[in-house]
Amino acid sequence: MREKVVLGLSGGVDSAVAAGLLSKEYEVYCVYLDIGLGGTGRADARAVAEGLGLPFEAVDIRAVLEAEVCAPFAADYLAGRTPLPCARCNPMVKFPALFTTADRIGARFVATGHYARRLTGEDGRTLLLKGMPANDQSYMLSRLPREMLPRILFPLGDYEKNQVRAMAGEAALPVADKPDSMEICFIPDGDYAAWLDARGATPPPGDFVDRAGNVLGRHRGIHHYTLGQGRGLGVSGPHRYFVSAIEPEGNRVVLSDGSDLHAAAAYCVDPNWIAVDGLEKPMEVTVRLRHSRTEAPAVIRGMSGGIWIEMHTPARAPTPGQLAVFYQGDVVVGSGWLAAPERRA
């Protein structure tokens, strides 16, 4: 008898190809996580499952998504941080929902169409590894509790996106030509400021100021801006302006010429360790400070309940609310949420 696996089937090409690959070795049970926004995702996911002859179920996750992702997302923006909702959703909503279904039907594994890999180390620990360089998604998975990893499968971990597209076409999957979704799932039009405004209680307009406190103009509300932003400010002067700081307590957005945005160090909190049990001594790593392929060498040290990151080369605009993810080679060591850069908390 083949092992059972619960697959998160989103209605996109990645999870559709994952379903086809998994069905060669496992008994696959497809689950669509419904956030209640309509669209074609649910119908597309069902069509893929039916085309492959796989059982299908839709699970309503609206309430837990609101509590664990949407409400914190709004709170972060109102506090002057730039949140990363997908990195919260994976450990708090998506994977727990899949595991709940897996436990109900007696499935050993859950799976998704993420581009990442896992490996069992010499000590028996299950490690999280990068996917292929062009489309690695380990950054967004770095908050997964390491206890979950032995039960997670990433069937696309050894593939590039172009290979997955080709496999979808060869298999004549109904979503083979469907465009990739690049937006936050609960804000499909990408206008997060309008979404926040619709929830109510967003900050009013206030002052753009320079580092000396001189007023440079008026902003539309601090939730419209993020650290390092240089577009859409509407302020003219002797040089181009960038957002240098966001001060919710005074409802001010600080602008500069950008020369003060590079930080030689950063601080992050709430560490999630995967490859190690903790940080007993300084560790040489490479670090990603945003969701990109940019990785830089650094030393990390434990302090004040968090992690102090000393960059070998100053990094541009480490942004509170984003993740710092630590790597050694392809292995995800752990991660932490960025707090105030260049200031020890």
Phi and psi in degrees as GROMACS dihedral restraints (atoms count N, CA, C in turn):
[ dihedral_restraints ]
;  ai    aj    ak    al  type     phi  dphi    fc
    3     4     5     6     1   -78.8    20    10
    4     5     6     7     1   149.0    20    10
    6     7     8     9     1   -65.5    20    10
    7     8     9    10     1   146.2    20    10
    9    10    11    12     1   -88.1    20    10
   10    11    12    13     1   144.9    20    10
   12    13    14    15     1  -138.1    20    10
   13    14    15    16     1   135.6    20    10
   15    16    17    18     1   -95.7    20    10
   16    17    18    19     1   120.5    20    10
   18    19    20    21     1  -106.0    20    10
   19    20    21    22     1   129.7    20    10
   21    22    23    24     1   -75.1    20    10
   22    23    24    25     1   107.6    20    10
   24    25    26    27     1  -104.3    20    10
   25    26    27    28     1   108.6    20    10
   27    28    29    30     1   -87.9    20    10
   28    29    30    31     1   -16.6    20    10
   30    31    32    33     1    96.3    20    10
   31    32    33    34     1     2.4    20    10
   33    34    35    36     1  -102.1    20    10
   34    35    36    37     1   175.5    20    10
   36    37    38    39     1   -70.7    20    10
   37    38    39    40     1   -35.0    20    10
   39    40    41    42     1   -63.7    20    10
   40    41    42    43     1   -52.5    20    10
   42    43    44    45     1   -69.6    20    10
   43    44    45    46     1   -26.6    20    10
   45    46    47    48     1   -65.4    20    10
   46    47    48    49     1   -44.9    20    10
   48    49    50    51     1   -66.3    20    10
   49    50    51    52     1   -38.6    20    10
   51    52    53    54     1   -58.1    20    10
   52    53    54    55     1   -39.2    20    10
   54    55    56    57     1   -61.4    20    10
   55    56    57    58     1   -44.5    20    10
   57    58    59    60     1   -63.6    20    10
   58    59    60    61     1   -42.3    20    10
   60    61    62    63     1   -65.7    20    10
   61    62    63    64     1   -44.8    20    10
   63    64    65    66     1   -65.7    20    10
   64    65    66    67     1   -35.2    20    10
   66    67    68    69     1   -65.5    20    10
   67    68    69    70     1   -13.3    20    10
   69    70    71    72     1   -74.9    20    10
   70    71    72    73     1   -23.0    20    10
   72    73    74    75     1  -124.6    20    10
   73    74    75    76     1   -21.7    20    10
   75    76    77    78     1  -125.0    20    10
   76    77    78    79     1   162.6    20    10
   78    79    80    81     1   -87.1    20    10
   79    80    81    82     1   107.9    20    10
   81    82    83    84     1   -98.1    20    10
   82    83    84    85     1   130.7    20    10
   84    85    86    87     1  -117.0    20    10
   85    86    87    88     1   118.0    20    10
   87    88    89    90     1   -92.2    20    10
   88    89    90    91     1   133.5    20    10
   90    91    92    93     1  -127.1    20    10
   91    92    93    94     1   125.2    20    10
   93    94    95    96     1   -99.8    20    10
   94    95    96    97     1   124.5    20    10
   96    97    98    99     1   -91.3    20    10
   97    98    99   100     1   108.8    20    10
   99   100   101   102     1   -92.7    20    10
  100   101   102   103     1   122.2    20    10
  102   103   104   105     1  -104.0    20    10
  103   104   105   106     1     6.9    20    10
  105   106   107   108     1    78.9    20    10
  106   107   108   109     1    20.2    20    10
  108   109   110   111     1   -99.9    20    10
  109   110   111   112     1     2.8    20    10
  111   112   113   114     1    74.3    20    10
  112   113   114   115     1  -143.1    20    10
  114   115   116   117     1    80.0    20    10
  115   116   117   118     1  -169.9    20    10
  117   118   119   120     1   -97.4    20    10
  118   119   120   121     1    -1.9    20    10
  120   121   122   123     1   -56.3    20    10
  121   122   123   124     1   -48.3    20    10
  123   124   125   126     1   -64.7    20    10
  124   125   126   127     1   -45.7    20    10
  126   127   128   129     1   -64.6    20    10
  127   128   129   130     1   -39.9    20    10
  129   130   131   132     1   -64.7    20    10
  130   131   132   133     1   -42.3    20    10
  132   133   134   135     1   -63.1    20    10
  133   134   135   136     1   -44.7    20    10
  135   136   137   138     1   -61.2    20    10
  136   137   138   139     1   -41.0    20    10
  138   139   140   141     1   -62.5    20    10
  139   140   141   142     1   -40.3    20    10
  141   142   143   144     1   -63.3    20    10
  142   143   144   145     1   -48.2    20    10
  144   145   146   147     1   -60.4    20    10
  145   146   147   148     1   -45.8    20    10
  147   148   149   150     1   -64.9    20    10
  148   149   150   151     1   -39.1    20    10
  150   151   152   153     1   -63.5    20    10
  151   152   153   154     1   -30.6    20    10
  153   154   155   156     1   -94.0    20    10
  154   155   156   157     1    -1.6    20    10
  156   157   158   159     1    70.9    20    10
  157   158   159   160     1    34.7    20    10
  159   160   161   162     1  -111.0    20    10
  160   161   162   163     1   145.1    20    10
  162   163   164   165     1   -64.5    20    10
  163   164   165   166     1   150.1    20    10
  165   166   167   168     1  -138.6    20    10
  166   167   168   169     1   142.3    20    10
  168   169   170   171     1  -146.9    20    10
  169   170   171   172     1   142.5    20    10
  171   172   173   174     1  -104.3    20    10
  172   173   174   175     1   133.7    20    10
  174   175   176   177     1  -118.7    20    10
  175   176   177   178     1   125.5    20    10
  177   178   179   180     1   -79.7    20    10
  178   179   180   181     1   117.3    20    10
  180   181   182   183     1  -116.0    20    10
  181   182   183   184     1    17.2    20    10
  183   184   185   186     1   -58.2    20    10
  184   185   186   187     1   -46.2    20    10
  186   187   188   189     1   -64.7    20    10
  187   188   189   190     1   -46.7    20    10
  189   190   191   192     1   -71.5    20    10
  190   191   192   193     1   -33.0    20    10
  192   193   194   195     1   -63.2    20    10
  193   194   195   196     1   -42.0    20    10
  195   196   197   198     1   -61.8    20    10
  196   197   198   199     1   -46.6    20    10
  198   199   200   201     1   -70.0    20    10
  199   200   201   202     1   -41.3    20    10
  201   202   203   204     1   -96.6    20    10
  202   203   204   205     1   -19.3    20    10
  204   205   206   207     1  -126.5    20    10
  205   206   207   208     1   -56.1    20    10
  207   208   209   210     1   -64.4    20    10
  208   209   210   211     1   -49.1    20    10
  210   211   212   213     1   -63.3    20    10
  211   212   213   214     1   -45.7    20    10
  213   214   215   216     1   -63.3    20    10
  214   215   216   217     1   -34.9    20    10
  216   217   218   219     1   -58.3    20    10
  217   218   219   220     1   -48.5    20    10
  219   220   221   222     1   -63.9    20    10
  220   221   222   223     1   -43.9    20    10
  222   223   224   225     1   -62.1    20    10
  223   224   225   226     1   -38.8    20    10
  225   226   227   228     1   -62.4    20    10
  226   227   228   229     1   -47.4    20    10
  228   229   230   231     1   -62.4    20    10
  229   230   231   232     1   -39.5    20    10
  231   232   233   234     1   -70.1    20    10
  232   233   234   235     1   -19.3    20    10
  234   235   236   237     1   -95.7    20    10
  235   236   237   238     1     6.8    20    10
  237   238   239   240     1    85.6    20    10
  238   239   240   241     1    11.5    20    10
  240   241   242   243     1   -99.8    20    10
  241   242   243   244     1   166.2    20    10
  243   244   245   246     1  -115.8    20    10
  244   245   246   247     1   101.0    20    10
  246   247   248   249     1   -75.3    20    10
  247   248   249   250     1   165.6    20    10
  249   250   251   252     1  -130.2    20    10
  250   251   252   253     1    81.7    20    10
  252   253   254   255     1   -63.9    20    10
  253   254   255   256     1   -35.2    20    10
  255   256   257   258     1   -63.5    20    10
  256   257   258   259     1   -35.8    20    10
  258   259   260   261     1   -70.3    20    10
  259   260   261   262     1   -25.2    20    10
  261   262   263   264     1   -80.3    20    10
  262   263   264   265     1   -39.2    20    10
  264   265   266   267     1   -64.1    20    10
  265   266   267   268     1   -41.2    20    10
  267   268   269   270     1   -55.7    20    10
  268   269   270   271     1   -53.0    20    10
  270   271   272   273     1   -81.9    20    10
  271   272   273   274     1   -22.2    20    10
  273   274   275   276     1   -98.5    20    10
  274   275   276   277     1   -25.2    20    10
  276   277   278   279     1  -128.8    20    10
  277   278   279   280     1   -62.7    20    10
  279   280   281   282     1   -61.3    20    10
  280   281   282   283     1   -57.6    20    10
  282   283   284   285     1   -69.1    20    10
  283   284   285   286     1   -40.2    20    10
  285   286   287   288     1   -58.1    20    10
  286   287   288   289     1   -38.1    20    10
  288   289   290   291     1   -64.9    20    10
  289   290   291   292     1   -40.5    20    10
  291   292   293   294     1   -67.1    20    10
  292   293   294   295     1   -39.5    20    10
  294   295   296   297     1   -67.1    20    10
  295   296   297   298     1   -35.6    20    10
  297   298   299   300     1   -60.5    20    10
  298   299   300   301     1   -44.3    20    10
  300   301   302   303     1   -65.9    20    10
  301   302   303   304     1   -43.4    20    10
  303   304   305   306     1   -58.4    20    10
  304   305   306   307     1   -44.0    20    10
  306   307   308   309     1   -66.4    20    10
  307   308   309   310     1   -35.0    20    10
  309   310   311   312     1   -66.7    20    10
  310   311   312   313     1   -38.4    20    10
  312   313   314   315     1   -99.5    20    10
  313   314   315   316     1     1.9    20    10
  315   316   317   318     1    78.5    20    10
  316   317   318   319     1    33.7    20    10
  318   319   320   321     1   -92.3    20    10
  319   320   321   322     1   137.5    20    10
  321   322   323   324     1   -76.9    20    10
  322   323   324   325     1   -36.5    20    10
  324   325   326   327     1  -118.6    20    10
  325   326   327   328     1   158.4    20    10
  327   328   329   330     1  -123.2    20    10
  328   329   330   331     1   159.7    20    10
  330   331   332   333     1  -147.7    20    10
  331   332   333   334     1   156.0    20    10
  333   334   335   336     1  -140.0    20    10
  334   335   336   337     1   173.4    20    10
  336   337   338   339     1   -92.6    20    10
  337   338   339   340     1    23.1    20    10
  339   340   341   342     1   -68.2    20    10
  340   341   342   343     1   149.5    20    10
  342   343   344   345     1   -92.9    20    10
  343   344   345   346     1    86.3    20    10
  345   346   347   348     1  -155.2    20    10
  346   347   348   349     1   171.2    20    10
  348   349   350   351     1  -133.6    20    10
  349   350   351   352     1   163.3    20    10
  351   352   353   354     1  -133.3    20    10
  352   353   354   355     1   156.4    20    10
  354   355   356   357     1  -149.8    20    10
  355   356   357   358     1   140.4    20    10
  357   358   359   360     1   -89.6    20    10
  358   359   360   361     1   119.2    20    10
  360   361   362   363     1   -76.5    20    10
  361   362   363   364     1   175.7    20    10
  363   364   365   366     1   -63.1    20    10
  364   365   366   367     1   -27.7    20    10
  366   367   368   369     1   -87.7    20    10
  367   368   369   370     1     5.1    20    10
  369   370   371   372     1    88.2    20    10
  370   371   372   373     1    -5.6    20    10
  372   373   374   375     1   -74.2    20    10
  373   374   375   376     1   139.4    20    10
  375   376   377   378     1   -86.5    20    10
  376   377   378   379     1   122.9    20    10
  378   379   380   381     1  -101.8    20    10
  379   380   381   382     1   149.3    20    10
  381   382   383   384     1   -98.7    20    10
  382   383   384   385     1   127.6    20    10
  384   385   386   387     1  -120.3    20    10
  385   386   387   388     1   158.8    20    10
  387   388   389   390     1   -61.2    20    10
  388   389   390   391     1   153.7    20    10
  390   391   392   393     1   -83.9    20    10
  391   392   393   394     1  -164.4    20    10
  393   394   395   396     1   -65.7    20    10
  394   395   396   397     1   148.0    20    10
  396   397   398   399     1   -54.7    20    10
  397   398   399   400     1   -37.3    20    10
  399   400   401   402     1   -69.5    20    10
  400   401   402   403     1   -24.0    20    10
  402   403   404   405     1  -143.3    20    10
  403   404   405   406     1    31.2    20    10
  405   406   407   408     1   -59.3    20    10
  406   407   408   409     1   132.7    20    10
  408   409   410   411     1  -119.5    20    10
  409   410   411   412     1    20.6    20    10
  411   412   413   414     1   -63.6    20    10
  412   413   414   415     1   -28.6    20    10
  414   415   416   417     1   -56.1    20    10
  415   416   417   418     1   -47.2    20    10
  417   418   419   420     1   -75.4    20    10
  418   419   420   421     1   -11.8    20    10
  420   421   422   423     1  -101.7    20    10
  421   422   423   424     1    -0.7    20    10
  423   424   425   426     1   -71.2    20    10
  424   425   426   427     1    -7.8    20    10
  426   427   428   429     1   -94.0    20    10
  427   428   429   430     1    -1.2    20    10
  429   430   431   432     1   -62.7    20    10
  430   431   432   433     1   129.9    20    10
  432   433   434   435     1   -60.4    20    10
  433   434   435   436     1   137.6    20    10
  435   436   437   438     1   -64.2    20    10
  436   437   438   439     1   -19.7    20    10
  438   439   440   441     1   -66.8    20    10
  439   440   441   442     1   -23.8    20    10
  441   442   443   444     1   -77.1    20    10
  442   443   444   445     1   -29.8    20    10
  444   445   446   447     1   -59.0    20    10
  445   446   447   448     1   -37.0    20    10
  447   448   449   450     1   -61.1    20    10
  448   449   450   451     1   -19.0    20    10
  450   451   452   453     1  -104.2    20    10
  451   452   453   454     1     7.2    20    10
  453   454   455   456     1  -107.0    20    10
  454   455   456   457     1   135.9    20    10
  456   457   458   459     1  -113.7    20    10
  457   458   459   460     1   138.9    20    10
  459   460   461   462     1  -122.2    20    10
  460   461   462   463     1    83.0    20    10
  462   463   464   465     1   -65.4    20    10
  463   464   465   466     1   -15.3    20    10
  465   466   467   468     1   -97.0    20    10
  466   467   468   469     1     6.0    20    10
  468   469   470   471     1   -60.3    20    10
  469   470   471   472     1   -27.6    20    10
  471   472   473   474     1  -100.4    20    10
  472   473   474   475     1    12.5    20    10
  474   475   476   477     1  -118.5    20    10
  475   476   477   478     1   151.9    20    10
  477   478   479   480     1   -90.3    20    10
  478   479   480   481     1   159.8    20    10
  480   481   482   483     1   -59.7    20    10
  481   482   483   484     1   -40.0    20    10
  483   484   485   486     1   -64.3    20    10
  484   485   486   487     1   -32.2    20    10
  486   487   488   489     1   -67.7    20    10
  487   488   489   490     1   -39.8    20    10
  489   490   491   492     1   -65.0    20    10
  490   491   492   493     1   -43.0    20    10
  492   493   494   495     1   -58.5    20    10
  493   494   495   496     1   -43.1    20    10
  495   496   497   498     1   -63.9    20    10
  496   497   498   499     1   -42.2    20    10
  498   499   500   501     1   -64.2    20    10
  499   500   501   502     1   -37.6    20    10
  501   502   503   504     1   -63.1    20    10
  502   503   504   505     1   -40.9    20    10
  504   505   506   507     1   -67.1    20    10
  505   506   507   508     1   -42.7    20    10
  507   508   509   510     1   -63.4    20    10
  508   509   510   511     1   -34.3    20    10
  510   511   512   513     1   -85.8    20    10
  511   512   513   514     1    -1.7    20    10
  513   514   515   516     1    54.8    20    10
  514   515   516   517     1    40.2    20    10
  516   517   518   519     1   -67.4    20    10
  517   518   519   520     1   142.4    20    10
  519   520   521   522     1   -65.1    20    10
  520   521   522   523     1   -14.9    20    10
  522   523   524   525     1  -107.4    20    10
  523   524   525   526     1    16.0    20    10
  525   526   527   528     1   -56.6    20    10
  526   527   528   529     1   -34.5    20    10
  528   529   530   531     1  -104.1    20    10
  529   530   531   532     1    10.4    20    10
  531   532   533   534     1   -70.8    20    10
  532   533   534   535     1   131.6    20    10
  534   535   536   537     1   -63.4    20    10
  535   536   537   538     1   153.6    20    10
  537   538   539   540     1   -70.2    20    10
  538   539   540   541     1   146.1    20    10
  540   541   542   543     1   -90.3    20    10
  541   542   543   544     1   123.0    20    10
  543   544   545   546     1  -110.8    20    10
  544   545   546   547     1    -3.4    20    10
  546   547   548   549     1   -98.8    20    10
  547   548   549   550     1   168.9    20    10
  549   550   551   552     1   -66.0    20    10
  550   551   552   553     1   131.4    20    10
  552   553   554   555     1   -59.6    20    10
  553   554   555   556     1   -36.3    20    10
  555   556   557   558     1   -89.3    20    10
  556   557   558   559     1     1.5    20    10
  558   559   560   561     1  -131.5    20    10
  559   560   561   562     1    71.0    20    10
  561   562   563   564     1   -63.6    20    10
  562   563   564   565     1   -22.9    20    10
  564   565   566   567     1   -86.9    20    10
  565   566   567   568     1    -4.8    20    10
  567   568   569   570     1    80.5    20    10
  568   569   570   571     1    -2.4    20    10
  570   571   572   573     1   -91.0    20    10
  571   572   573   574     1    81.6    20    10
  573   574   575   576     1   -67.4    20    10
  574   575   576   577     1   -32.6    20    10
  576   577   578   579     1   -65.1    20    10
  577   578   579   580     1   -40.9    20    10
  579   580   581   582     1   -65.8    20    10
  580   581   582   583     1   -37.8    20    10
  582   583   584   585     1   -62.3    20    10
  583   584   585   586     1   -43.3    20    10
  585   586   587   588     1   -64.3    20    10
  586   587   588   589     1   -43.1    20    10
  588   589   590   591     1   -59.9    20    10
  589   590   591   592     1   -38.8    20    10
  591   592   593   594     1   -66.7    20    10
  592   593   594   595     1   -27.3    20    10
  594   595   596   597     1   -74.7    20    10
  595   596   597   598     1   -20.7    20    10
  597   598   599   600     1    90.1    20    10
  598   599   600   601     1   166.5    20    10
  600   601   602   603     1    63.1    20    10
  601   602   603   604     1    31.6    20    10
  603   604   605   606     1   -84.4    20    10
  604   605   606   607     1   155.6    20    10
  606   607   608   609     1   -64.8    20    10
  607   608   609   610     1   148.3    20    10
  609   610   611   612     1   -77.8    20    10
  610   611   612   613     1   172.0    20    10
  612   613   614   615     1   -57.4    20    10
  613   614   615   616     1   155.3    20    10
  615   616   617   618     1  -153.6    20    10
  616   617   618   619     1  -161.1    20    10
  618   619   620   621     1   -97.0    20    10
  619   620   621   622     1   137.7    20    10
  621   622   623   624     1   -81.9    20    10
  622   623   624   625     1   131.7    20    10
  624   625   626   627     1  -132.6    20    10
  625   626   627   628     1   160.2    20    10
  627   628   629   630     1   -91.5    20    10
  628   629   630   631     1  -178.2    20    10
  630   631   632   633     1   -62.4    20    10
  631   632   633   634     1   -24.1    20    10
  633   634   635   636     1   -87.6    20    10
  634   635   636   637     1    -1.9    20    10
  636   637   638   639     1    91.3    20    10
  637   638   639   640     1     2.4    20    10
  639   640   641   642     1   -71.0    20    10
  640   641   642   643     1   134.7    20    10
  642   643   644   645     1   -75.2    20    10
  643   644   645   646     1   128.4    20    10
  645   646   647   648     1  -107.8    20    10
  646   647   648   649     1   -15.8    20    10
  648   649   650   651     1   163.5    20    10
  649   650   651   652     1  -166.3    20    10
  651   652   653   654     1  -118.5    20    10
  652   653   654   655     1   137.6    20    10
  654   655   656   657     1  -101.6    20    10
  655   656   657   658     1   167.8    20    10
  657   658   659   660     1   -90.9    20    10
  658   659   660   661     1    -0.1    20    10
  660   661   662   663     1   128.7    20    10
  661   662   663   664     1   136.8    20    10
  663   664   665   666     1   -62.6    20    10
  664   665   666   667     1   -21.4    20    10
  666   667   668   669     1   -73.0    20    10
  667   668   669   670     1    -4.9    20    10
  669   670   671   672     1   -88.1    20    10
  670   671   672   673     1    -1.7    20    10
  672   673   674   675     1  -131.7    20    10
  673   674   675   676     1   156.3    20    10
  675   676   677   678     1  -140.1    20    10
  676   677   678   679     1   155.7    20    10
  678   679   680   681     1   -58.2    20    10
  679   680   681   682     1   132.0    20    10
  681   682   683   684     1    89.8    20    10
  682   683   684   685     1    -7.9    20    10
  684   685   686   687     1   -62.0    20    10
  685   686   687   688     1   135.4    20    10
  687   688   689   690     1  -125.5    20    10
  688   689   690   691     1    -0.5    20    10
  690   691   692   693     1  -113.3    20    10
  691   692   693   694     1   154.3    20    10
  693   694   695   696     1    70.8    20    10
  694   695   696   697     1    21.1    20    10
  696   697   698   699     1   -86.5    20    10
  697   698   699   700     1   -32.9    20    10
  699   700   701   702     1    69.7    20    10
  700   701   702   703     1    27.1    20    10
  702   703   704   705     1  -118.9    20    10
  703   704   705   706     1   128.0    20    10
  705   706   707   708     1  -106.7    20    10
  706   707   708   709     1   156.3    20    10
  708   709   710   711     1  -177.3    20    10
  709   710   711   712     1  -161.9    20    10
  711   712   713   714     1   -74.0    20    10
  712   713   714   715     1    -9.2    20    10
  714   715   716   717     1  -154.4    20    10
  715   716   717   718     1   171.4    20    10
  717   718   719   720     1   -70.6    20    10
  718   719   720   721     1   141.3    20    10
  720   721   722   723     1  -104.2    20    10
  721   722   723   724     1   149.5    20    10
  723   724   725   726     1  -132.4    20    10
  724   725   726   727     1   152.7    20    10
  726   727   728   729     1   -72.7    20    10
  727   728   729   730     1   119.4    20    10
  729   730   731   732     1  -102.8    20    10
  730   731   732   733     1   -26.5    20    10
  732   733   734   735     1  -162.8    20    10
  733   734   735   736     1   153.4    20    10
  735   736   737   738     1  -122.0    20    10
  736   737   738   739     1   124.4    20    10
  738   739   740   741     1  -118.1    20    10
  739   740   741   742     1    88.4    20    10
  741   742   743   744     1   -62.9    20    10
  742   743   744   745     1   -30.9    20    10
  744   745   746   747     1   -64.2    20    10
  745   746   747   748     1   -29.2    20    10
  747   748   749   750     1  -110.9    20    10
  748   749   750   751     1     5.5    20    10
  750   751   752   753     1    52.9    20    10
  751   752   753   754     1    44.0    20    10
  753   754   755   756     1  -121.5    20    10
  754   755   756   757     1   150.5    20    10
  756   757   758   759     1  -118.9    20    10
  757   758   759   760     1   120.4    20    10
  759   760   761   762     1   -89.3    20    10
  760   761   762   763     1   130.3    20    10
  762   763   764   765     1  -112.9    20    10
  763   764   765   766     1   152.6    20    10
  765   766   767   768     1  -149.9    20    10
  766   767   768   769     1  -178.8    20    10
  768   769   770   771     1   -81.9    20    10
  769   770   771   772     1     1.8    20    10
  771   772   773   774     1    93.5    20    10
  772   773   774   775     1    -8.6    20    10
  774   775   776   777     1   -70.5    20    10
  775   776   777   778     1   -16.7    20    10
  777   778   779   780     1   -98.4    20    10
  778   779   780   781     1     9.3    20    10
  780   781   782   783     1   -84.5    20    10
  781   782   783   784     1   -20.1    20    10
  783   784   785   786     1   -81.8    20    10
  784   785   786   787     1   132.3    20    10
  786   787   788   789     1  -119.5    20    10
  787   788   789   790     1   134.6    20    10
  789   790   791   792     1   -83.5    20    10
  790   791   792   793     1   -12.8    20    10
  792   793   794   795     1  -151.0    20    10
  793   794   795   796     1   161.1    20    10
  795   796   797   798     1  -150.3    20    10
  796   797   798   799     1   162.3    20    10
  798   799   800   801     1  -125.1    20    10
  799   800   801   802     1   137.6    20    10
  801   802   803   804     1  -134.3    20    10
  802   803   804   805     1   157.5    20    10
  804   805   806   807     1  -123.9    20    10
  805   806   807   808     1   170.9    20    10
  807   808   809   810     1    52.8    20    10
  808   809   810   811     1    58.2    20    10
  810   811   812   813     1   -63.9    20    10
  811   812   813   814     1   143.2    20    10
  813   814   815   816     1  -119.5    20    10
  814   815   816   817     1   105.0    20    10
  816   817   818   819     1   -91.0    20    10
  817   818   819   820     1   135.6    20    10
  819   820   821   822     1  -117.3    20    10
  820   821   822   823     1   -52.8    20    10
  822   823   824   825     1   -86.3    20    10
  823   824   825   826     1   -14.4    20    10
  825   826   827   828     1  -133.5    20    10
  826   827   828   829     1   166.2    20    10
  828   829   830   831     1   -84.4    20    10
  829   830   831   832     1   -20.0    20    10
  831   832   833   834     1   172.3    20    10
  832   833   834   835     1  -178.1    20    10
  834   835   836   837     1  -109.9    20    10
  835   836   837   838     1    93.0    20    10
  837   838   839   840     1   -84.5    20    10
  838   839   840   841     1   -22.6    20    10
  840   841   842   843     1  -151.4    20    10
  841   842   843   844     1   166.0    20    10
  843   844   845   846     1   -55.0    20    10
  844   845   846   847     1   143.8    20    10
  846   847   848   849     1  -131.9    20    10
  847   848   849   850     1   133.8    20    10
  849   850   851   852     1   -81.9    20    10
  850   851   852   853     1   126.9    20    10
  852   853   854   855     1  -141.9    20    10
  853   854   855   856     1   174.9    20    10
  855   856   857   858     1  -108.4    20    10
  856   857   858   859     1   152.2    20    10
  858   859   860   861     1  -134.1    20    10
  859   860   861   862     1   140.1    20    10
  861   862   863   864     1  -107.6    20    10
  862   863   864   865     1   130.3    20    10
  864   865   866   867     1  -106.2    20    10
  865   866   867   868     1     2.2    20    10
  867   868   869   870     1  -158.9    20    10
  868   869   870   871     1   169.6    20    10
  870   871   872   873     1   -79.2    20    10
  871   872   873   874     1    84.6    20    10
  873   874   875   876     1  -155.0    20    10
  874   875   876   877     1  -179.8    20    10
  876   877   878   879     1   -89.9    20    10
  877   878   879   880     1     4.8    20    10
  879   880   881   882     1   -75.9    20    10
  880   881   882   883     1   122.2    20    10
  882   883   884   885     1  -131.5    20    10
  883   884   885   886     1   138.9    20    10
  885   886   887   888     1  -136.7    20    10
  886   887   888   889     1   146.2    20    10
  888   889   890   891     1   -69.8    20    10
  889   890   891   892     1   145.5    20    10
  891   892   893   894     1  -159.2    20    10
  892   893   894   895     1   166.4    20    10
  894   895   896   897     1  -113.3    20    10
  895   896   897   898     1   133.2    20    10
  897   898   899   900     1  -112.5    20    10
  898   899   900   901     1   141.6    20    10
  900   901   902   903     1  -134.3    20    10
  901   902   903   904     1   141.0    20    10
  903   904   905   906     1   -78.6    20    10
  904   905   906   907     1   136.1    20    10
  906   907   908   909     1  -163.8    20    10
  907   908   909   910     1   143.7    20    10
  909   910   911   912     1    50.0    20    10
  910   911   912   913     1    38.0    20    10
  912   913   914   915     1    78.0    20    10
  913   914   915   916     1     5.1    20    10
  915   916   917   918     1  -136.3    20    10
  916   917   918   919     1  -153.8    20    10
  918   919   920   921     1  -131.9    20    10
  919   920   921   922     1   129.7    20    10
  921   922   923   924     1   -98.2    20    10
  922   923   924   925     1   124.8    20    10
  924   925   926   927     1  -107.9    20    10
  925   926   927   928     1   119.9    20    10
  927   928   929   930     1  -107.4    20    10
  928   929   930   931     1   109.4    20    10
  930   931   932   933     1   -79.3    20    10
  931   932   933   934     1   138.6    20    10
  933   934   935   936     1   -69.0    20    10
  934   935   936   937     1   -32.6    20    10
  936   937   938   939     1  -129.1    20    10
  937   938   939   940     1   129.8    20    10
  939   940   941   942     1   -51.8    20    10
  940   941   942   943     1   140.3    20    10
  942   943   944   945     1  -105.1    20    10
  943   944   945   946     1   147.7    20    10
  945   946   947   948     1   -81.5    20    10
  946   947   948   949     1   123.9    20    10
  948   949   950   951     1    50.2    20    10
  949   950   951   952     1    59.4    20    10
  951   952   953   954     1   -57.0    20    10
  952   953   954   955     1   123.1    20    10
  954   955   956   957     1  -110.0    20    10
  955   956   957   958     1   118.7    20    10
  957   958   959   960     1   -54.0    20    10
  958   959   960   961     1   132.7    20    10
  960   961   962   963     1   103.4    20    10
  961   962   963   964     1   -19.7    20    10
  963   964   965   966     1   -89.7    20    10
  964   965   966   967     1   176.3    20    10
  966   967   968   969     1  -102.2    20    10
  967   968   969   970     1   144.8    20    10
  969   970   971   972     1  -104.5    20    10
  970   971   972   973     1   120.8    20    10
  972   973   974   975     1  -115.4    20    10
  973   974   975   976     1   130.5    20    10
  975   976   977   978     1  -104.8    20    10
  976   977   978   979     1   134.6    20    10
  978   979   980   981     1  -127.4    20    10
  979   980   981   982     1   150.5    20    10
  981   982   983   984     1  -127.0    20    10
  982   983   984   985     1   105.3    20    10
  984   985   986   987     1    64.7    20    10
  985   986   987   988     1  -127.7    20    10
  987   988   989   990     1   -89.0    20    10
  988   989   990   991     1    -5.1    20    10
  990   991   992   993     1   -86.8    20    10
  991   992   993   994     1   131.5    20    10
  993   994   995   996     1   -80.5    20    10
  994   995   996   997     1   113.2    20    10
  996   997   998   999     1   -74.8    20    10
  997   998   999  1000     1   -45.5    20    10
  999  1000  1001  1002     1   172.4    20    10
 1000  1001  1002  1003     1  -170.0    20    10
 1002  1003  1004  1005     1  -156.5    20    10
 1003  1004  1005  1006     1   166.9    20    10
 1005  1006  1007  1008     1  -155.2    20    10
 1006  1007  1008  1009     1   156.7    20    10
 1008  1009  1010  1011     1   -84.7    20    10
 1009  1010  1011  1012     1   126.4    20    10
 1011  1012  1013  1014     1   -65.6    20    10
 1012  1013  1014  1015     1   134.5    20    10
 1014  1015  1016  1017     1  -111.7    20    10
 1015  1016  1017  1018     1  -151.5    20    10
 1017  1018  1019  1020     1   -65.6    20    10
 1018  1019  1020  1021     1   117.2    20    10
 1020  1021  1022  1023     1   -70.8    20    10
 1021  1022  1023  1024     1   152.1    20    10
 1023  1024  1025  1026     1    61.2    20    10
 1024  1025  1026  1027     1    20.2    20    10
 1026  1027  1028  1029     1  -144.9    20    10
 1027  1028  1029  1030     1   123.8    20    10
 1029  1030  1031  1032     1   -77.6    20    10
 1030  1031  1032  1033     1   124.7    20    10
